[in-house]
């Protein structure tokens, strides 16, 4: 862009108006990316708070994350955003901690030398404890099988079962894919979940050899981090930046419909029993899957089909005086094989984050969503946590229960989602962002929201009528 075009682009940006529907992290980032170029942005959020699954609650006098509590450390959009928000010095790396799995074997730690639960050495004592000698010898067959079709299998479940047998699949791999993402290993794409594993399999001739070759170096650094004070600090920082940019943020306001116009969109919502409207040049939908489909189905074919996301879950957060947890007896998390326990996962947040040391213990329990009253659900989750952690949980000082929607991970094998993603991104005046359409994890969500906002704002600034579009 030459200097002469700049005034026209600035004028074009100031004339443009964008609505963002949804105030989770994806919506906040999309709004920020548009607003910082001078585009007028109105953000609608149905709840009375921002952040979506990045949520906190005051428990026992402290602010506690009650859903997403960290992010994957990787260069890219999220790291750039943290720097831009002045949060670099607030980033707290996770401490090294074991991951445990529960199943027919009881509860046991995964071996350090593993990827996605797949062991590098089937004779490792920890592996034998989980899958037994019969499972170990079956897993060893991986080393003896001829490398006929290796390097071509996309399904993680099919790959693991064919190479190392059902016990490795069901007792070591499935607890992680179900517990973290809510999907079976058969629906996980090897190349997306463990980049380079298939190629290493081709080189080494065995799956265990491929895992050994792909293990991170000892000095690779932490894979996850959080923010000092909790992830809500991150949301608050974006919200403050939006306020500085004069974004019109409307919490407690659910968009009920979208109408296509000749030169943009009309957003509708209800206030004081009357329908309200706002005309904009472009819309970015950043809600969870259900609301997004309801808004988009009248305008895009195929959006009235089956929901892609896994079932909702209940998450109970416990603040505990529990001396038995001081030694972090079962690492940072226990994930259960499907049907093996009353909980899907138990995360010991205090074992994960060093800045929580010296505070009461924080434990989060994930279960299948239920219709139990809060008191009953909390009691059941507390009992499940005690079972999986294997210790007396001591005194419960604070509790919180919430239901959360899950989305498919970016590694999921989902042709249906790929088709939805293509369909919703054909219109340069319509954007769709969020975990349901592009995959879970804050690192992924932020990068996708930034890219989609860039596509929308580029359409408004470069392809609209006027001088800026023709320069």
C-alpha positions as CSV (number, residue, x, y, z in Angstrom):
1,X,0.0,0.0,0.0
2,X,1.5,3.4,-0.9
3,X,1.2,6.5,1.2
4,X,-1.5,8.0,-1.0
5,X,-3.9,5.2,-0.3
6,X,-3.7,5.4,3.5
7,X,-6.2,8.3,3.9
8,X,-8.7,6.4,1.8
9,X,-8.3,3.3,3.8
10,X,-8.6,5.2,7.1
11,X,-11.8,6.8,5.8
12,X,-13.1,3.4,4.6
13,X,-12.4,1.9,8.0
14,X,-14.2,4.6,9.8
15,X,-17.3,4.2,7.6
16,X,-17.4,0.4,8.0
17,X,-19.4,-1.2,10.8
18,X,-19.1,-4.8,12.0
19,X,-21.2,-6.8,14.4
20,X,-19.6,-9.6,16.4
21,X,-22.1,-12.1,17.9
22,X,-20.6,-13.8,20.9
23,X,-18.2,-12.6,23.6
24,X,-16.0,-15.6,24.2
25,X,-12.3,-15.4,23.4
26,X,-12.9,-15.9,19.7
27,X,-15.4,-13.0,19.6
28,X,-13.2,-10.7,21.7
29,X,-10.2,-11.3,19.4
30,X,-12.2,-10.8,16.3
31,X,-13.7,-7.6,17.6
32,X,-10.2,-6.4,18.6
33,X,-8.7,-7.1,15.2
34,X,-11.4,-5.1,13.5
35,X,-11.5,-2.2,16.0
36,X,-7.8,-1.5,16.0
37,X,-8.0,-0.5,12.4
38,X,-10.7,2.1,13.2
39,X,-13.7,-0.1,12.1
40,X,-16.8,0.5,14.3
41,X,-17.6,-2.7,16.2
42,X,-20.7,-3.7,18.2
43,X,-20.3,-6.9,20.2
44,X,-23.4,-8.9,21.4
45,X,-23.0,-11.4,24.3
46,X,-26.0,-13.2,25.6
47,X,-24.5,-13.8,29.1
48,X,-23.8,-11.0,31.6
49,X,-20.0,-11.5,31.3
50,X,-17.4,-11.9,28.7
51,X,-14.9,-14.8,28.1
52,X,-17.0,-17.8,27.4
53,X,-15.3,-20.9,28.6
54,X,-12.6,-18.7,30.1
55,X,-14.5,-18.2,33.4
56,X,-13.7,-17.7,37.0
57,X,-15.5,-17.6,40.3
58,X,-14.8,-16.2,43.8
59,X,-14.3,-19.3,46.0
60,X,-13.0,-19.1,49.6
61,X,-11.9,-15.5,49.0
62,X,-9.8,-16.2,45.9
63,X,-10.5,-15.9,42.1
64,X,-10.4,-19.4,40.7
65,X,-10.5,-20.6,37.1
66,X,-13.5,-22.9,36.7
67,X,-13.1,-24.0,33.1
68,X,-10.1,-23.3,30.8
69,X,-7.1,-22.5,33.0
70,X,-4.2,-22.4,30.6
71,X,-3.0,-22.6,27.0
72,X,-0.5,-24.4,24.8
73,X,2.8,-22.6,24.6
74,X,3.6,-21.9,20.9
75,X,4.8,-19.0,18.8
76,X,2.1,-17.3,16.9
77,X,-1.1,-15.2,17.4
78,X,-1.7,-15.9,21.0
79,X,1.8,-15.0,22.1
80,X,1.7,-11.9,20.0
81,X,-1.6,-10.9,21.6
82,X,-0.2,-11.5,25.1
83,X,2.7,-9.2,24.3
84,X,0.3,-6.6,22.9
85,X,-1.8,-6.7,26.0
86,X,1.3,-6.3,28.2
87,X,0.9,-9.8,29.8
88,X,4.2,-11.3,28.8
89,X,5.6,-11.0,32.4
90,X,2.4,-12.5,33.8
91,X,2.8,-15.8,31.9
92,X,3.4,-18.7,34.3
93,X,4.7,-21.9,32.9
94,X,3.2,-25.2,34.1
95,X,5.4,-27.4,36.3
96,X,6.3,-30.9,35.2
97,X,3.7,-33.3,36.6
98,X,2.6,-36.8,35.8
99,X,-0.6,-37.8,34.0
100,X,-2.5,-40.8,35.4
101,X,-5.1,-43.0,33.8
102,X,-7.9,-45.0,35.4
103,X,-9.3,-48.3,34.1
104,X,-9.5,-52.0,34.8
105,X,-6.0,-51.9,36.1
106,X,-6.9,-49.3,38.8
107,X,-5.3,-45.9,38.7
108,X,-1.7,-45.6,37.5
109,X,0.7,-43.0,35.9
110,X,1.4,-43.0,32.2
111,X,5.1,-43.5,31.3
112,X,7.1,-40.3,30.8
113,X,8.2,-41.7,27.4
114,X,4.8,-41.6,25.6
115,X,2.9,-39.5,23.2
116,X,-0.9,-39.3,23.3
117,X,-0.6,-42.3,25.7
118,X,1.3,-44.4,23.2
119,X,4.4,-45.8,24.9
120,X,7.9,-45.8,23.5
121,X,8.8,-48.9,25.5
122,X,6.1,-51.5,26.0
123,X,8.2,-53.2,28.7
124,X,8.3,-50.0,30.8
125,X,7.2,-50.9,34.4
126,X,4.4,-48.3,34.2
127,X,3.2,-49.7,30.9
128,X,3.1,-53.2,32.4
129,X,1.1,-52.0,35.4
130,X,-1.6,-50.5,33.1
131,X,-1.9,-53.2,30.4
132,X,-0.5,-56.3,32.1
133,X,2.0,-58.8,30.7
134,X,-0.4,-60.0,28.0
135,X,-0.9,-56.5,26.8
136,X,2.8,-55.8,26.9
137,X,3.7,-58.8,24.7
138,X,0.9,-57.8,22.3
139,X,2.3,-54.3,22.2
140,X,5.8,-55.7,21.5
141,X,4.4,-57.3,18.3
142,X,4.5,-53.8,16.9
143,X,8.3,-54.2,16.7
144,X,8.0,-57.5,14.8
145,X,5.3,-56.7,12.3
146,X,6.4,-56.0,8.7
147,X,6.2,-52.4,7.7
148,X,3.8,-52.9,4.9
149,X,1.3,-50.0,5.1
150,X,2.8,-47.9,7.9
151,X,2.8,-44.1,7.4
152,X,-0.6,-44.0,5.8
153,X,-3.1,-44.5,8.7
154,X,-5.0,-41.3,9.7
155,X,-7.1,-42.7,12.5
156,X,-5.3,-42.8,15.8
157,X,-7.5,-45.5,17.1
158,X,-7.0,-47.8,14.1
159,X,-3.3,-47.1,14.1
160,X,-2.8,-47.9,17.8
161,X,-5.0,-51.0,17.8
162,X,-3.4,-52.5,14.7
163,X,0.1,-51.9,15.8
164,X,0.0,-52.3,19.6
165,X,-3.3,-53.9,20.5
166,X,-6.5,-53.1,22.2
167,X,-5.1,-52.7,25.7
168,X,-2.8,-49.8,24.8
169,X,-5.7,-48.3,22.9
170,X,-8.4,-48.7,25.6
171,X,-6.3,-48.2,28.7
172,X,-3.7,-45.6,27.7
173,X,-4.9,-43.7,24.7
174,X,-8.7,-43.6,25.0
175,X,-8.7,-42.0,28.5
176,X,-6.8,-39.0,27.1
177,X,-8.9,-38.4,24.0
178,X,-12.1,-38.9,25.9
179,X,-11.1,-37.0,29.0
180,X,-9.5,-34.0,27.3
181,X,-11.7,-33.7,24.2
182,X,-14.7,-36.0,24.5
183,X,-13.9,-38.0,21.4
184,X,-12.8,-41.6,20.9
185,X,-9.3,-42.2,19.4
186,X,-10.9,-43.6,16.3
187,X,-12.0,-40.0,15.4
188,X,-8.5,-38.4,16.0
189,X,-6.3,-37.6,13.0
190,X,-2.8,-38.9,13.7
191,X,-1.2,-36.3,11.5
192,X,-2.9,-33.4,13.3
193,X,-2.6,-34.7,16.8
194,X,1.0,-35.8,16.6
195,X,2.6,-34.1,13.7
196,X,5.5,-36.2,12.3
197,X,4.5,-39.4,14.0
198,X,3.4,-41.2,10.8
199,X,6.6,-40.1,9.0
200,X,8.7,-41.4,12.0
201,X,6.7,-44.6,11.8
202,X,7.8,-45.0,8.2
203,X,11.4,-44.4,9.1
204,X,11.6,-46.6,12.2
205,X,9.3,-49.4,11.2
206,X,7.4,-49.5,14.5
207,X,5.0,-47.2,16.4
208,X,6.9,-47.4,19.6
209,X,10.1,-46.5,17.7
210,X,8.3,-43.6,16.1
211,X,7.2,-42.3,19.6
212,X,10.8,-42.6,20.9
213,X,12.0,-40.6,18.0
214,X,9.4,-37.9,18.4
215,X,9.7,-37.4,22.1
216,X,10.6,-33.7,23.0
217,X,14.1,-32.8,24.0
218,X,14.7,-32.4,27.7
219,X,15.3,-28.7,27.2
220,X,12.1,-28.2,25.1
221,X,10.5,-26.1,27.9
222,X,7.0,-26.3,29.3
223,X,4.2,-27.1,26.9
224,X,1.5,-25.2,28.8
225,X,1.2,-21.9,30.7
226,X,-1.3,-19.7,32.4
227,X,-1.6,-16.1,33.5
228,X,-0.7,-15.0,37.0
229,X,-4.0,-14.2,38.7
230,X,-6.0,-16.6,36.5
231,X,-7.0,-16.6,32.9
232,X,-9.8,-14.1,33.6
233,X,-6.9,-11.5,33.7
234,X,-6.5,-12.2,30.0
235,X,-10.2,-11.7,29.2
236,X,-10.2,-8.5,31.3
237,X,-7.2,-7.1,29.4
238,X,-8.9,-7.7,26.0
239,X,-12.1,-6.1,27.4
240,X,-10.2,-3.1,28.5
241,X,-8.5,-2.7,25.1
242,X,-11.9,-2.9,23.5
243,X,-13.2,-0.2,25.8
244,X,-10.2,2.0,24.9
245,X,-11.1,1.5,21.2
246,X,-14.7,2.5,21.9
247,X,-16.2,-0.9,20.9
248,X,-19.9,-1.1,21.8
249,X,-20.0,-4.1,24.1
250,X,-23.5,-5.3,24.9
251,X,-23.6,-8.0,27.5
252,X,-26.9,-9.7,28.4
253,X,-28.0,-9.2,24.8
254,X,-28.6,-12.3,22.7
255,X,-28.8,-11.8,18.9
256,X,-31.9,-13.6,17.8
257,X,-31.5,-13.3,14.0
258,X,-29.6,-12.2,11.0
259,X,-31.0,-10.8,7.8
260,X,-29.0,-10.3,4.6
261,X,-29.3,-6.9,3.0
262,X,-28.1,-5.6,-0.4
263,X,-24.9,-4.2,1.2
264,X,-24.5,-6.1,4.5
265,X,-26.5,-7.6,7.3
266,X,-29.2,-6.6,9.9
267,X,-28.7,-8.0,13.4
268,X,-31.9,-8.4,15.5
269,X,-32.4,-8.9,19.2
270,X,-35.2,-8.3,21.7
271,X,-35.1,-5.6,24.4
272,X,-38.1,-4.7,26.6
273,X,-40.3,-7.1,24.6
274,X,-39.6,-5.3,21.3
275,X,-37.4,-6.3,18.4
276,X,-34.4,-4.1,17.9
277,X,-32.2,-4.0,14.8
278,X,-28.7,-2.9,13.8
279,X,-27.5,-2.5,10.2
280,X,-23.9,-3.4,9.6
281,X,-21.6,-4.1,6.7
282,X,-20.4,-7.5,8.0
283,X,-21.1,-10.0,10.8
284,X,-18.7,-12.3,12.6
285,X,-20.6,-15.1,14.5
286,X,-18.6,-16.3,17.5
287,X,-21.1,-18.3,19.5
288,X,-21.0,-22.0,20.4
289,X,-22.3,-24.4,17.8
290,X,-26.0,-24.5,18.7
291,X,-26.6,-20.7,18.6
292,X,-24.4,-20.3,15.6
293,X,-26.4,-22.9,13.6
294,X,-29.7,-21.2,14.5
295,X,-28.4,-17.9,13.2
296,X,-26.7,-19.2,10.1
297,X,-29.1,-22.0,8.9
298,X,-31.5,-19.6,7.1
299,X,-28.6,-18.3,5.0
300,X,-26.3,-21.4,4.4
301,X,-27.3,-24.8,3.2
302,X,-26.5,-27.8,5.5
303,X,-26.4,-25.8,8.7
304,X,-29.6,-27.3,10.0
305,X,-28.0,-30.8,10.3
306,X,-26.7,-32.8,13.2
307,X,-24.6,-31.0,15.8
308,X,-20.9,-31.8,15.5
309,X,-19.8,-31.1,19.1
310,X,-19.4,-33.8,21.8
311,X,-22.0,-33.9,24.6
312,X,-21.9,-31.2,27.3
313,X,-20.1,-31.8,30.5
314,X,-20.5,-30.7,34.1
315,X,-17.4,-29.3,35.8
316,X,-17.3,-29.0,39.6
317,X,-14.5,-27.0,41.1
318,X,-13.4,-27.7,44.6
319,X,-11.3,-25.6,47.0
320,X,-9.9,-28.0,49.6
321,X,-7.9,-28.1,52.8
322,X,-6.3,-31.4,52.0
323,X,-2.8,-32.1,53.4
324,X,-2.8,-35.5,51.6
325,X,-2.6,-33.6,48.3
326,X,0.5,-31.6,49.3
327,X,2.7,-34.2,47.7
328,X,0.7,-34.1,44.4
329,X,0.2,-37.9,44.7
330,X,-1.4,-38.4,41.3
331,X,0.2,-35.7,39.2
332,X,-1.7,-33.0,37.6
333,X,-4.6,-35.0,36.3
334,X,-6.3,-38.4,36.2
335,X,-8.3,-39.4,33.1
336,X,-10.6,-42.4,33.2
337,X,-11.2,-44.9,30.4
338,X,-14.8,-44.7,29.2
339,X,-17.1,-46.2,31.9
340,X,-14.3,-46.9,34.3
341,X,-15.2,-44.3,36.9
342,X,-17.9,-41.8,37.9
343,X,-15.8,-38.9,36.6
344,X,-14.3,-38.4,33.1
345,X,-11.4,-36.5,34.5
346,X,-10.0,-35.0,37.7
347,X,-7.5,-32.1,37.3
348,X,-5.4,-31.1,40.3
349,X,-4.8,-27.5,39.3
350,X,-2.5,-26.8,42.3
351,X,-0.2,-29.5,41.1
352,X,0.0,-27.9,37.6
353,X,0.6,-24.3,38.4
354,X,3.5,-23.3,40.7
355,X,2.0,-19.9,41.6
356,X,-0.8,-21.8,43.4
357,X,1.7,-23.3,45.9
358,X,0.9,-22.6,49.5
359,X,-2.8,-22.0,48.8
360,X,-5.7,-24.3,49.5
361,X,-5.9,-27.1,46.8
362,X,-7.9,-26.5,43.7
363,X,-9.4,-29.6,42.0
364,X,-11.7,-29.7,39.0
365,X,-13.9,-32.7,38.3
366,X,-15.5,-33.3,34.9
367,X,-18.5,-35.6,34.6
368,X,-21.1,-36.3,32.0
369,X,-23.8,-33.6,32.1
370,X,-26.6,-34.6,34.5
371,X,-29.9,-33.3,35.8
372,X,-28.8,-33.7,39.4
373,X,-29.4,-30.7,41.7
374,X,-26.2,-28.8,42.4
375,X,-25.8,-30.2,45.9
376,X,-26.1,-33.8,44.7
377,X,-23.8,-33.2,41.7
378,X,-21.1,-31.6,43.9
379,X,-21.3,-34.5,46.4
380,X,-21.0,-37.1,43.6
381,X,-18.1,-35.2,42.0
382,X,-16.3,-34.9,45.4
383,X,-16.6,-38.6,45.9
384,X,-15.3,-39.3,42.4
385,X,-12.3,-37.0,43.0
386,X,-11.5,-38.8,46.2
387,X,-11.7,-42.2,44.4
388,X,-9.5,-41.2,41.5
389,X,-7.0,-39.2,43.6
390,X,-6.8,-42.0,46.1
391,X,-6.6,-39.7,49.2
392,X,-8.8,-38.0,51.8
393,X,-9.9,-34.7,50.4
394,X,-10.1,-33.1,53.8
395,X,-12.3,-30.0,54.3
396,X,-14.2,-28.6,51.3
397,X,-13.9,-24.8,51.6
398,X,-15.6,-23.8,48.3
399,X,-17.5,-25.3,45.4
400,X,-18.7,-24.3,42.0
401,X,-20.7,-26.2,39.4
402,X,-21.1,-25.2,35.7
403,X,-22.1,-26.9,32.5
404,X,-19.9,-26.4,29.5
405,X,-20.2,-27.1,25.8
406,X,-17.4,-29.1,24.3
407,X,-16.1,-28.8,20.8
408,X,-14.1,-31.1,18.6
409,X,-10.4,-30.8,18.8
410,X,-8.6,-29.5,15.7
411,X,-7.2,-33.0,15.3
412,X,-10.6,-34.6,14.9
413,X,-11.3,-36.5,11.8
414,X,-14.6,-34.7,10.8
415,X,-15.5,-34.4,7.1
416,X,-18.8,-32.8,8.2
417,X,-16.9,-30.1,10.1
418,X,-14.6,-29.5,7.2
419,X,-17.7,-29.0,4.9
420,X,-19.3,-26.6,7.4
421,X,-16.1,-24.6,7.6
422,X,-15.9,-24.3,3.8
423,X,-19.6,-23.4,3.6
424,X,-19.5,-20.6,6.3
425,X,-16.5,-18.9,4.8
426,X,-17.7,-18.2,1.3
427,X,-19.1,-14.8,2.0
428,X,-16.7,-11.9,2.5
429,X,-19.3,-10.1,4.7
430,X,-19.8,-13.1,7.0
431,X,-17.3,-14.6,9.4
432,X,-17.6,-17.6,11.7
433,X,-15.1,-18.2,14.5
434,X,-14.9,-20.4,17.6
435,X,-13.8,-23.8,18.7
436,X,-16.8,-25.6,17.1
437,X,-15.7,-24.7,13.6
438,X,-11.9,-24.8,13.8
439,X,-10.9,-26.8,16.9
440,X,-10.3,-26.4,20.7
441,X,-7.6,-24.7,22.7
442,X,-6.9,-21.0,23.2
443,X,-3.9,-21.0,20.9
444,X,-5.9,-22.4,18.1
445,X,-9.0,-20.2,18.8
446,X,-7.0,-17.0,18.9
447,X,-5.2,-17.7,15.7
448,X,-8.3,-18.6,13.8
449,X,-10.2,-15.6,15.1
450,X,-7.4,-13.3,14.0
451,X,-7.3,-14.9,10.5
452,X,-11.0,-14.7,10.0
453,X,-11.2,-11.1,11.2
454,X,-8.4,-10.3,8.7
455,X,-10.5,-11.8,5.9
456,X,-13.5,-9.8,6.9
457,X,-11.8,-6.5,7.3
458,X,-9.8,-7.0,4.1
459,X,-13.1,-7.4,2.3
460,X,-14.4,-4.2,3.8
461,X,-11.3,-2.1,3.2
462,X,-10.0,-3.5,-0.1
463,X,-12.9,-4.9,-2.0
464,X,-15.7,-2.5,-1.2
465,X,-16.6,0.4,-3.4
466,X,-14.6,3.6,-3.4
467,X,-11.0,4.6,-3.9
468,X,-9.5,2.4,-1.2
469,X,-10.8,-0.7,-3.0
470,X,-9.3,0.3,-6.3
471,X,-5.8,1.3,-5.1
